[in-house]
Structures are given as structure tokens and as C-alpha cells.
């Protein structure tokens, strides 16, 4: 049974993350995929934070880490949808929006992971004091 718990944690987290992504998917502003951008950027920030917190403090525990990072945040973020929507923007003969979508997802995603790591490390230090 102990070997099954991580699998169940990822599956349950995946359900939560996929539901959140579906809720965000309808958020569009003038044909720009804001829902996907919001899901990806939120996921990047939280993955950075929780990963750093876990490495430095041991929390979340492995089962919670499986639920939160691999399950919930893994299913919340969506590289394939981002890639598809970028191609669709380009097909609409709007290379500016396609490029903006590409840059916002990639550049802001990396920046937000970094910010999450910084905050996660600071939180771990506070927990240890």
C-alpha cells in the first residue's frame, strides 16, 4: 500500500491542477490566451517556491510534494497548449502576438521560478529559526 500512496497523491493533485487549468482556460483577452499564460506563470512561481522550500526544510513531505508539484502544478501548467496557441496566433497572421505569447511564457516563467526559489529558500530559513 505504501508504494501506491505517491501514485494516488499525483493523481489527486493532477485532478486539482487540471480543474484549475480548465477554470482558467476561458480567460481570453482579445484573442490572447491569458488563461494559459496565467496557469503557466502561477505554476512556475509555485514550483520554484515549493521545490526550494522542500530542498531546504524538508517540507512538503515526499507525499505532499508528489501531490503539489508533480500532480497539481504539473497538470496546471501546460506547455503543449501554450505551443499550440502560439502557432494559432501566428496562423492568424499576427506574429506580434505570437512572439509576445512566446516571450511572456518563457521569459516570465523562468523569472517566476527564480523568484519562487528565492522566496522558498527564505521561507525555509524562517522555518528553521
C-alpha positions in Angstrom: 0.0 0.0 0.0 2.9 2.4 0.8 4.0 2.2 -2.8 0.6 3.2 -4.0 0.4 6.4 -2.0 2.7 8.5 -4.2 0.7 7.5 -7.3 -2.6 8.4 -5.6 -1.1 11.7 -4.5 0.0 12.6 -8.0 -3.4 11.5 -9.4 -5.4 13.6 -6.9 -3.1 16.6 -7.4 -3.5 16.2 -11.1 -7.2 16.3 -10.7 -7.0 19.6 -8.8 -4.5 21.2 -11.2 -6.4 20.1 -14.3 -9.6 21.5 -12.8 -7.9 24.8 -12.1 -6.4 25.0 -15.6 -9.8 24.3 -17.1 -11.3 27.1 -15.0 -8.6 29.5 -16.3 -8.8 28.3 -19.9 -11.7 30.5 -20.8 -9.9 33.7 -19.8 -9.1 35.3 -23.1 -8.4 39.0 -23.8 -8.8 39.9 -27.5 -7.8 36.5 -28.8 -4.7 36.4 -26.4 -4.5 33.2 -24.4 -4.4 34.8 -20.9 -5.7 31.7 -19.1 -2.8 29.5 -20.3 -0.3 32.3 -19.5 -1.8 32.7 -16.0 -1.7 28.9 -15.4 1.9 28.6 -16.6 3.2 31.6 -14.7 1.4 30.7 -11.4 2.7 27.2 -11.8 6.3 28.4 -12.4 6.2 30.6 -9.3 4.8 27.9 -7.0 7.0 25.1 -8.4 10.1 27.2 -7.7 8.8 28.1 -4.2 7.8 24.6 -3.2 10.9 22.9 -4.7 13.3 25.3 -2.8 11.3 25.0 0.4 11.4 21.3 0.2 15.1 21.1 -0.5 16.0 23.4 2.4 13.4 22.4 5.0 12.0 19.0 4.2 8.5 20.4 3.8 6.5 19.5 1.9 7.0 15.8 2.7 7.5 13.4 -0.3 3.8 12.5 -0.5 2.7 16.2 -0.3 5.5 17.1 -2.8 4.1 14.4 -5.2 0.6 15.9 -4.7 1.5 19.5 -5.1 4.4 19.6 -7.5 4.1 16.6 -9.8 0.3 16.3 -9.6 -1.4 19.7 -9.1 1.2 22.1 -10.5 2.3 19.6 -13.2 -1.2 19.4 -14.5 -1.9 23.1 -14.0 0.9 24.2 -16.3 0.7 23.3 -19.9 3.5 23.5 -22.4 1.6 21.8 -25.2 -1.4 24.2 -25.0 1.0 27.2 -24.9 2.8 25.9 -28.0 -0.5 25.3 -29.9 -1.9 28.7 -29.0 1.3 30.3 -30.2 1.0 28.6 -33.6 -2.7 29.6 -33.8 -1.8 33.2 -33.1 0.9 33.0 -35.9 -1.7 31.5 -38.3 -4.0 34.4 -37.6 -1.2 36.5 -39.3 -0.4 38.1 -36.0 3.3 37.4 -35.5 3.5 40.1 -32.9 1.0 38.4 -30.6 2.6 35.0 -31.3 6.0 36.4 -30.3 4.6 38.1 -27.2 3.0 34.9 -26.1 6.3 33.0 -26.6 8.3 35.6 -24.7 5.8 36.0 -21.8 5.5 32.3 -21.2 9.3 31.5 -21.4 10.9 34.6 -20.0 8.4 35.4 -17.3 8.2 31.6 -16.5 11.9 31.4 -15.8 11.9 34.7 -13.8 9.0 33.5 -11.7 10.7 30.1 -11.0 13.7 32.1 -9.8 11.6 34.4 -7.6 9.8 31.3 -6.2 13.1 29.7 -5.4 14.3 32.9 -3.6 11.1 33.1 -1.5 11.1 29.3 -0.9 14.7 29.5 0.5 13.8 32.5 2.7 10.7 30.6 4.0 12.8 27.6 4.8 15.3 29.8 6.8 12.4 31.2 8.8 11.0 27.8 9.5 14.4 26.6 10.7 14.8 29.5 13.2 
